[in-house]
Amino acid sequence: MGDKGNRTSVIVVSYGNWKITERCIHSIERCTSNYELVVIDNRSPDETPVQLMDFAEHHRVILNEENIGYAAAVNQGIRMTESQKIVILNNDVIVSPNWLDFMLPLSTVETVVVPLSTACYHGQEIQGVDTHVTDVELAEIAKRVAMQNKNKFKYLNFAAGFCMLFDREMFNHIGLFDEDLRLAADDFELAMRMKRRGYRFVLSLSTVVLHLGHRAFQSDLERAESMASASWRHFEKKYPQVLISDFEQEFQEDGGPAFLYLPESVVQWSSTPMVERGDE
């Protein structure tokens, strides 16, 4: 949708819990301009594959014959798109109006841009917002935050992987996601390679999304836990010198929570200085 030459590719991987995926897709359609949506289903055991075909007329829908894992499905989406800008979005994320418009100006070859959100590690968390807010309430919250924080951002040591905006050139430099990480640690592993090349995470303080927090895996928790355990074992084998506590220390250095949302005001909590574009 929009100018094919400049549009952003939004890649969503689904597995079960159709109602959550449906809400995610509807929010993208309602709140995003100049984009293409690619939904890759990893052989969901529920009605998701059938329901997704109703969206195939306007979006790219891929139904995998087997569950190839999250990282492999993300790579599948990246390879089948040509856009310079790519968003990897979990299917349990609800976006707000103009979310992508606020993030795109911060995107460079050397940055990965992330939003403020619920249900995430404190460096990018907006507190005071419940994950059960309606889409209308989310839009109002996002509008108030954007008005106060127009063009503002801060750098992070680490960011959670549920909503990330990339420049395609970064993948050409550091490679795609590690496909042995089938359901966890993919964001940790990416952060390792980013740090080695001097790339940075940038938190858009103008952008708010609603992360429901791993609800997408509740349809098959036993399988999800098994895949996650295998992924962490692979990560620890690949980076034996890295301790999770090292990441936790970096989380603390990021400060936070990032913001406290109150009915009448938005209060900055982060100890990390905010930056306004053009003032670096």
C-alpha positions as CSV (number, residue, x, y, z in Angstrom):
1,M,0.0,0.0,0.0
2,G,1.4,3.4,-0.9
3,D,4.5,4.2,-3.0
4,K,6.1,0.9,-3.7
5,G,9.5,2.5,-4.1
6,N,9.6,4.0,-0.7
7,R,7.3,1.9,1.4
8,T,8.3,0.0,4.5
9,S,7.9,-3.8,4.8
10,V,6.2,-4.9,8.0
11,I,6.9,-8.6,8.7
12,V,4.6,-10.4,11.2
13,V,5.1,-14.1,12.1
14,S,2.0,-15.9,13.5
15,Y,1.4,-19.1,15.4
16,G,-2.0,-19.7,17.0
17,N,-4.2,-17.3,18.9
18,W,-5.9,-15.9,15.9
19,K,-7.8,-13.1,17.7
20,I,-4.5,-11.6,18.8
21,T,-3.0,-11.7,15.3
22,E,-6.3,-10.3,13.9
23,R,-6.1,-7.3,16.2
24,C,-2.5,-6.7,15.3
25,I,-3.2,-6.7,11.6
26,H,-6.2,-4.4,12.0
27,S,-4.1,-2.0,14.0
28,I,-1.5,-1.9,11.2
29,E,-4.1,-1.3,8.6
30,R,-5.7,1.5,10.6
31,C,-2.5,3.3,11.8
32,T,0.1,2.9,9.0
33,S,0.7,4.5,5.7
34,N,3.0,3.6,2.8
35,Y,3.8,0.0,3.8
36,E,3.5,-3.6,2.7
37,L,2.4,-6.2,5.2
38,V,3.9,-9.7,5.1
39,V,2.3,-12.3,7.4
40,I,4.1,-15.6,7.7
41,D,2.2,-18.3,9.5
42,N,4.2,-21.1,11.1
43,R,1.5,-23.8,10.6
44,S,-0.8,-22.6,13.3
45,P,-2.9,-25.3,14.9
46,D,-6.1,-23.2,15.0
47,E,-8.1,-21.3,12.5
48,T,-5.3,-18.8,11.8
49,P,-4.3,-20.1,8.4
50,V,-7.8,-20.1,7.1
51,Q,-8.6,-16.6,8.5
52,L,-5.4,-15.1,7.1
53,M,-6.5,-15.9,3.6
54,D,-9.2,-13.3,3.9
55,F,-6.4,-10.7,4.1
56,A,-4.4,-12.2,1.1
57,E,-6.1,-9.8,-1.4
58,H,-4.4,-6.8,0.2
59,H,-1.4,-8.3,1.9
60,R,1.2,-11.0,1.4
61,V,0.3,-14.1,3.3
62,I,2.6,-17.1,3.5
63,L,1.4,-20.3,5.0
64,N,4.3,-22.5,5.9
65,E,3.8,-26.3,5.7
66,E,5.7,-26.7,9.0
67,N,6.8,-24.6,12.0
68,I,10.2,-23.6,10.9
69,G,10.8,-21.4,14.0
70,Y,10.5,-17.7,14.6
71,A,13.9,-16.6,13.4
72,A,13.7,-18.6,10.2
73,A,10.3,-17.2,9.4
74,V,11.5,-13.7,10.0
75,N,14.4,-14.3,7.6
76,Q,11.9,-15.8,5.1
77,G,10.0,-12.5,5.2
78,I,13.1,-10.3,4.8
79,R,14.3,-12.3,1.8
80,M,11.0,-12.0,0.0
81,T,10.8,-8.2,0.4
82,E,12.7,-5.5,-1.4
83,S,12.0,-2.5,0.8
84,Q,15.0,-0.5,2.2
85,K,13.2,-0.2,5.6
86,I,11.9,-3.3,7.4
87,V,9.9,-3.7,10.6
88,I,9.9,-6.9,12.5
89,L,6.7,-6.9,14.5
90,N,5.4,-9.6,16.9
91,N,1.8,-10.6,16.3
92,D,1.0,-9.7,19.9
93,V,1.8,-6.0,19.3
94,I,-0.9,-3.4,18.7
95,V,0.4,-0.2,17.0
96,S,-0.9,3.3,17.4
97,P,-1.6,6.1,14.8
98,N,1.5,7.4,13.0
99,W,3.8,4.9,14.8
100,L,5.9,4.3,11.8
101,D,6.0,7.9,10.7
102,F,7.6,8.8,14.1
103,M,10.2,6.0,13.9
104,L,11.3,6.3,10.3
105,P,13.2,9.6,10.7
106,L,15.5,7.9,13.3
107,S,16.4,5.0,11.0
108,T,19.9,4.8,9.5
109,V,22.1,2.0,8.4
110,E,23.7,2.0,11.9
111,T,20.6,2.1,14.0
112,V,17.7,-0.1,15.0
113,V,14.7,1.9,16.1
114,V,12.3,0.8,18.8
115,P,9.2,2.3,20.5
116,L,8.0,2.9,24.0
117,S,5.8,0.0,25.1
118,T,4.1,-2.0,27.7
119,A,5.3,-5.5,28.8
120,C,9.0,-5.0,28.1
121,Y,12.2,-4.5,29.8
122,H,12.4,-1.2,31.7
123,G,14.7,0.7,29.4
124,Q,11.9,1.2,26.9
125,E,8.9,0.7,29.1
126,I,6.0,3.1,29.6
127,Q,4.5,2.5,33.0
128,G,1.0,3.5,34.0
129,V,-0.5,1.9,30.8
130,D,-2.3,-1.4,31.3
131,T,-2.0,-4.0,28.6
132,H,-5.8,-4.3,28.6
133,V,-6.4,-0.8,27.2
134,T,-8.6,-0.5,24.2
135,D,-7.3,0.6,20.8
136,V,-9.1,3.9,21.2
137,E,-7.4,4.4,24.6
138,L,-4.1,3.5,23.2
139,A,-4.5,6.1,20.4
140,E,-5.2,8.8,23.0
141,I,-2.2,7.8,25.1
142,A,0.1,7.7,22.0
143,K,-1.2,11.2,20.9
144,R,-0.4,12.7,24.3
145,V,3.1,11.2,24.5
146,A,3.9,12.3,20.9
147,M,2.8,15.8,21.6
148,Q,5.2,16.1,24.5
149,N,8.1,14.2,23.0
150,K,8.1,15.3,19.3
151,N,11.4,14.3,17.6
152,K,12.9,13.1,20.9
153,F,14.8,9.9,21.4
154,K,17.5,8.2,23.4
155,Y,20.1,5.5,22.8
156,L,19.8,2.2,24.5
157,N,22.3,-0.6,25.2
158,F,19.7,-3.2,24.5
159,A,16.1,-3.4,23.2
160,A,13.5,-6.1,23.2
161,G,12.7,-7.6,19.8
162,F,8.9,-7.3,19.6
163,C,9.0,-4.2,17.4
164,M,12.2,-3.2,15.6
165,L,12.8,-1.0,12.5
166,F,15.8,-1.8,10.4
167,D,17.6,-0.5,7.4
168,R,18.1,-3.4,5.0
169,E,21.8,-2.6,4.6
170,M,22.4,-3.6,8.2
171,F,21.5,-7.2,7.4
172,N,24.0,-7.0,4.5
173,H,26.6,-6.1,7.0
174,I,25.9,-8.4,10.0
175,G,23.7,-11.1,8.5
176,L,20.1,-12.2,9.1
177,F,18.7,-13.7,12.3
178,D,20.3,-17.0,13.6
179,E,17.8,-19.7,12.6
180,D,18.9,-22.0,15.3
181,L,17.2,-19.6,17.7
182,R,13.7,-20.9,17.1
183,L,11.8,-19.0,19.7
184,A,14.0,-17.0,22.1
185,A,17.3,-15.2,22.4
186,D,17.2,-13.8,18.8
187,D,17.2,-10.2,20.1
188,F,20.1,-11.0,22.5
189,E,22.1,-12.6,19.7
190,L,21.4,-9.7,17.3
191,A,22.5,-7.3,19.9
192,M,25.9,-9.1,20.2
193,R,26.6,-8.7,16.5
194,M,25.4,-5.1,16.5
195,K,27.7,-4.2,19.3
196,R,30.7,-5.7,17.5
197,R,30.0,-3.5,14.5
198,G,29.3,-0.3,16.5
199,Y,25.5,-0.2,15.7
200,R,23.1,1.2,18.2
201,F,19.5,0.9,19.4
202,V,17.5,4.1,19.3
203,L,14.3,4.5,21.4
204,S,11.7,6.8,19.8
205,L,10.2,8.7,22.6
206,S,7.4,9.8,20.3
207,T,6.1,6.3,19.6
208,V,4.0,4.1,21.8
209,V,2.8,0.6,21.0
210,L,0.9,-2.0,23.1
211,H,2.9,-5.2,23.6
212,L,0.6,-7.8,25.1
213,G,3.5,-9.9,26.3
214,H,3.9,-13.4,24.8
215,R,0.2,-14.1,24.7
216,A,0.8,-15.3,21.1
217,F,2.4,-18.5,22.5
218,Q,-0.3,-19.5,25.0
219,S,-2.0,-21.8,22.5
220,D,0.9,-24.3,22.9
221,L,2.9,-23.4,26.0
222,E,4.7,-26.7,26.3
223,R,6.0,-26.6,22.8
224,A,7.0,-22.9,23.2
225,E,8.9,-23.6,26.4
226,S,10.8,-26.5,24.8
227,M,11.8,-24.4,21.8
228,A,12.8,-21.5,24.0
229,S,15.0,-23.7,26.2
230,A,16.7,-25.1,23.0
231,S,17.3,-21.6,21.8
232,W,18.9,-20.4,25.0
233,R,21.2,-23.5,25.0
234,H,22.3,-22.6,21.5
235,F,22.9,-19.0,22.5
236,E,25.0,-20.0,25.5
237,K,27.0,-22.4,23.3
238,K,27.6,-19.7,20.6
239,Y,28.6,-17.1,23.2
240,P,30.1,-19.0,26.1
241,Q,31.8,-15.9,27.4
242,V,28.6,-13.9,27.7
243,L,26.6,-14.0,30.9
244,I,22.9,-12.9,31.0
245,S,23.9,-10.9,34.0
246,D,26.0,-8.8,31.6
247,F,22.9,-7.9,29.7
248,E,21.0,-7.2,32.9
249,Q,23.7,-4.8,34.0
250,E,23.3,-3.0,30.7
251,F,19.5,-2.9,31.2
252,Q,20.2,-1.0,34.5
253,E,22.5,1.4,32.8
254,D,19.8,2.3,30.3
255,G,17.8,3.8,33.2
256,G,14.1,3.6,33.5
257,P,11.3,2.9,33.4
258,A,11.4,5.2,30.4
259,F,8.1,7.0,31.1
260,L,5.3,7.1,33.6
261,Y,1.9,7.8,32.0
262,L,-0.6,9.6,34.2
263,P,-4.2,10.7,33.2
264,E,-3.2,14.4,33.2
265,S,0.5,14.3,32.3
266,V,3.4,12.3,31.0
267,V,6.4,12.2,33.3
268,Q,9.9,11.3,32.2
269,W,11.5,8.8,34.5
270,S,14.6,7.8,32.6
271,S,17.9,9.0,34.0
272,T,19.3,8.8,30.4
273,P,19.2,12.2,28.8
274,M,16.8,12.7,26.0
275,V,18.0,14.0,22.6
276,E,16.1,16.0,20.1
277,R,16.8,15.3,16.4
278,G,19.2,17.9,15.1
279,D,20.7,18.6,18.5
280,E,23.3,15.8,18.5
